Amino acid sequence: MTNTKKLLTASSLLALVLGIFTLPINLPYSIPTTGLVMPVSEWTISRIQNGNLVSILKDNRTGRLSQYSSSVFQRGNQSNFQLNTALYHHVYLHKGDTVATMYSNQDEEELTRLQGELSVQKAQLAWYRSGQKAADVEINNRRIDIAQQELAAQRPVAARSQALFQDSLISRQDYENAVNKLRVLELNLKMAEANFKSATTGDKPERVQVVITQIQSLQRQIQQIQHNLNDLTLIAPVSGTILLKQAAATPMEEVLLSVADNSSFVVVMPVEYAEKPFLQPRQTVKIAVPGTTQLTFGKIITIDNTVQLVDGRQAFFITALIEQNDLPLLPGMLVRATVESPPIALLEHLGRTVDLFRKY
């Protein structure tokens, strides 16, 4: 009789427990994890191994580059990059601030070439308009002969200077003097040929108009280069905090300046793959601010669709956006986070809890 009562009692308790678990009761469910704090975007200027400069603007909400540019300095051209010294005395940079100035002697050389070509065209225009006598034609012909002889003599000198400069046997100044003299002689020959052509053909209105058009084109090109030389500056594309120490992406890269847009923050967190059915965009993430008892909240904005190994477990990454910007958070911080999942059934909640204890 006693055994029968015990059996009935046990059966009743089992039925009661099963009845409880089959009731439509949902319990809150949360997913604990750890996250990395990052600025909403960051701008970096780096010098890579070949000496070129790379400017990168990265949007950490998506993990993608929103802007990329490279300043390529031609080998053999003297190039200068000067950071604005005022940056060393400030911790914040505003969008549109001057960050650096850049200079390359390639622009100066192009400007010299265009100015010489402009002189040739102006001289040609003057000869077209004035007309020449037979004696003047002969004089111009002789000038061409002299210019050709001088140019022929200077070409091997410039070639030897280039070879000596490449072997570091002469200074850059001596090499540039030889090259510049060659260019001046080339311009002298062009001018002599233009003068001779003008003297032999006479002043035709059509030719005059062609030269005027060429002069105007050269003047526009010169103005553009002069504008670039006066306004060759690097402007900040974002406002943010200047990061004093920023690790390079590769050992062959040197970070010159890094700016973090802390108008809001993103937190990147790994989550075990088994938790994926309980996650969706716009879910709330509760984040503990390190060193304080303060809590802040964010919203999930992206969920990765690839799986990676994290601490030997299959996981994927989610990104949450924290719009509050008056928090004592810094890029690179590790924070404890909890993803607030929609309520789940009592029996499923018990199973998830048991699995969690088994893993730890």
N, C-alpha and C positions, 0 to 999 in steps of 0.2 A: 504493500500500500504506500509505504513511504517512497519507494522508488518511482511509483506511478506519479505521486505528487511532484517529485523533483522533475520528472520528465515533462509533466504538464507545465510546471513553472518555467523550465528552460525553453520549452516550445513557445510559451506565451511571450517570454522576453525576446526571443528570436523574431517572432512575428511582429512584436512592437518595434524592434530595431529596423527590420525590413520595411515596416510601414512608414517609419520616420523618413528613411532614405528614399522612399518612393513618393513622398509628399512633394508638391511643387514648390520647394523651398530653394531660393537662390542666395548664395553668400558672396560677399565682396571678394575679389581676387586681385592680387597685385604681384608684380614680377620685380624682384630686386636685382640690381645690376650696378656697375660702376661706369662712369662716363668721363670723357676728356673734354674740358672746356676749350672752346676756340672762338675767336672773334667772328662776327658775321661775314667779314671779308678782310683780306689782307693784301697789301701791295708790297712787292719786294723788288729791289734793284740789285742785281748781282753782276759780278765780273767773272766770265768763264775763262777757261784755260787759254784760249787763243787771243784774249785781250778784249773781246767784244763785250758789250753791255746788253743785259737782258732785263726787261721790265715785265713783271707778271702781276696781274690782278686776279686773285682767286676768290670765288664765291663759295664759302664753306657750307652754305645751305645745300648746295647741290654737289659740292666737291669738284666742280669744273672750273676751268679758266675762263673768265669773262673778258680778259684782255691780255694779249701777248705781243710784245714788240722787241726787236733786236736792232741795236745800233752797230753796224758793221764798219770797222775801220780798215781801210785798204792797207795792205802791207807796203811799207816804204813811205807812207804818208805820216807826218807827225800829227798825232792826235792828243788832245788834252781833255780831261774830264775833271771839273772842279765842283765838289759839293759845296752848298751854301753853308758857310761857317756858322750862321745863326742857328742852324739845326742843333749844334752841340749845346746850346743854352736853353733849349725848349724841350718840353716833353710831349707837346701836342702839335700836330700839323693840320692846317686847314686846307680844304680842297681849293686848288688854284694857286697855292703858295709855290714860289720858286724853289726848287730842290737843288738844281745843279745847272751848270752851263757846260756846253760841249763845243769843241773847236777842232777843225781839221784843215790842214794846209791845202787839201785838195780843192776846197772852195776858193781859196786865195789864188791858186794856180789857174783855176777856171776863170776867175775874174780877170786876171792878167791877160789870158788868152783872148777873152771877149773884148777887152778894152783895146788890145792891139788890132784885132779884126775891125773894130769900129773905126779906128784911125785910118786903116787901109780903105775902108768904104767911104769915109769922108774925103780922103784925098782923091779917090776915084771920082767922086761926085764933083769936086772942084775942077778937076781936069775936064770932065764931060761938059761942064758949063762954060769953061773959058776957051777951049780950042787951043791948038798948038801950031807953031811954025815948024818948017822942015828942020831947022837947026835944033829946035827943042826935041824933035823926034830922035835925032842922032844922039843927042846928049842922054836921053832916057835909055836908048839902046846900050850905050856904054855903061850906064849905071847898072843895068841888068847884068852885064858881063862881070863887073866888079863885085856885085852882090853874090853872083854864082861862085866866083873864085873864093871869096871870103867864107861862104857857107861850106864849100867843099873842103876848105882847110880846117874848119872848126869841127866838122862831124867826127873825124878820127880822134880829135882831142877829147870830145865829149864821151866817145866810146871808151877810150882809155881811162878817163876819170871814173866812169861807172864801174869798170872792172877793179880799179884801185880802191874805190869806196867799198865795194862788196868784200874785198879782202882786208878792209880796215887799214889801208895804207895811206889814205888821205882823209881829211876831215869832211863832215857833211857840208860845211860852208864852201870848201873848195869844189866839191862835186856840184853843189847847186849853182855856184858861179859859172862853171863850165856849161851846165845845162841851160841856164838863163841866157848866156851869151849866144848859144846855138839858136834859142827861140827868137832872140832879137834879130839875128841874121836872117832867119827864115821870114820874119815879118818884113825886114828891109827888102828882101827879094820880092815878096808879094807886092809891096808898095811900088817898087820899081817896075814890075810887070804891069801893075794897074795903071801907072802913069804912062807907060809906053803904049798900052792898049788905048787909053784915052786920047793920046796924041795922034794915033794912026786912024782911029775910027770917027772922031768928031763927036759933036754933041747931039745925039739923037734923043728926042723927048721920051721915047719908050725906055731907052737905057737909063736915062736919068730917073725915071719913076721906079724902075727896078731897084736901083741903088738906094733911093730914098726909103723904099719898103724894107730893104735889108738893114739899113741903119736903124729904123724904128724897131725892128725885131731885136737887134742886138741891144739897143737901149733898154727894152723891156727885160731881156734876160739879165742884163747887168743890174737893173733895179731889184730884180727878184733875189739875186745872190747877195746883194748888199743888205737887203731886208733880212735874209736868213742869217747873215753874219752878225747882224745887230740883235737878232731875236732868237738865237739858237739856245733855248732854255728848256729844261725839263720841269714840267708842271705836275703837281700832285693831283691824281685823279680822284682821291678820296680824302676825307677828314678822318683823323684817328690819332692814336697814341704811338709815339716813336718807340719801337722796341730796341732797348740798348744791346741786348744779346740775342742773336737769332742764328740758329745752326743752319749751315748750308745744306742744300738737298744732296749734293755730291761732294766728295773731297776735292774735285777739280773746280769748285765754284766758291767764290768769295762774296758774301753778302755785304753790300755797301750800305744799304738802308732798308729797314722793314717797318711798315706802318700798319697797325691793327685798328680796324674800324670797330670800336667797342660800343657803338650805338645800340647793339643788342648782341646776344651771345648764342652760340649753338653748342650742344653737347652731343658727342658721338658715343654711342653705347653698344656693346656687344650683348646679344640675347641668344640663349640656346634655341636651336632650331625647333625643338618640341613646343616652344611657346608661340610659334608663329600664328597658329589659329586664334590666339587671344590678342593679337595686335592689329591695329588699323590706324590710318592717318587721323590726326586731330585728337588722339587720346592724350589725356593729361599725364605728365611726368612730374613727380614730386622730387625735388633736389635739395639736399642738405648742403648749406654753404659752409665750407671748411673753416674751422676756428671759431665758429659761432653756433648759436642754437637756432639760427634763422633758417627758415625753409622758403624756397621759391618754387614757382611752377612754370612748366613749359608745355608746348604742344608738339606732338610728333609730326614732322613735315615730310620725312622721307623714310622708306623702308627698303633696304637693299634686297635685290632678287638673286643674290649669289651667296653661297655658303663658304665659310672659312673655318680653319681650325684655330680655336682660342683655348689655351690651356688644355689641349688634348681633346676638346669637345667641339662638335659641329655647332657653329653659331653664325649669325648674320648680324649686320649692324643697322641700327636705327639712328636717326638724327632728330633732335628736339630743338625747337627755337624758344629762347627765353627773351621776351621783349623788354623786361625790366632791366634798365641799364645803370641803376644806382646801387648795385650790389658790389661787395668786396671780392669780385672774381677777377682772376687774371688768366690770360691765355696759357695753356699748358697744365692747368690745375686738374687733379683727379677728384671727382666728387661721387658721393653715394647717391644713387637715384632709385626711384621706385616707379614703375609704370602702373598706373591705375587701369586695370582691365575691367570690362563689363562683368557683372555678377554671373557666377556659374552655379550649376546644380550642386546640392549638398554632396551627393555621392562622387561626382567628378572632383569636387574640391578636396574631398578626403583622399582620393587617388593621387591628385597632384601633390598634396602635402606629404604623403608616404613616399612618393618618388623623390621629392626634394630631400627628405631625411636620408634616403638610401645613397644619394649622390654625395652627401657631405658627412 
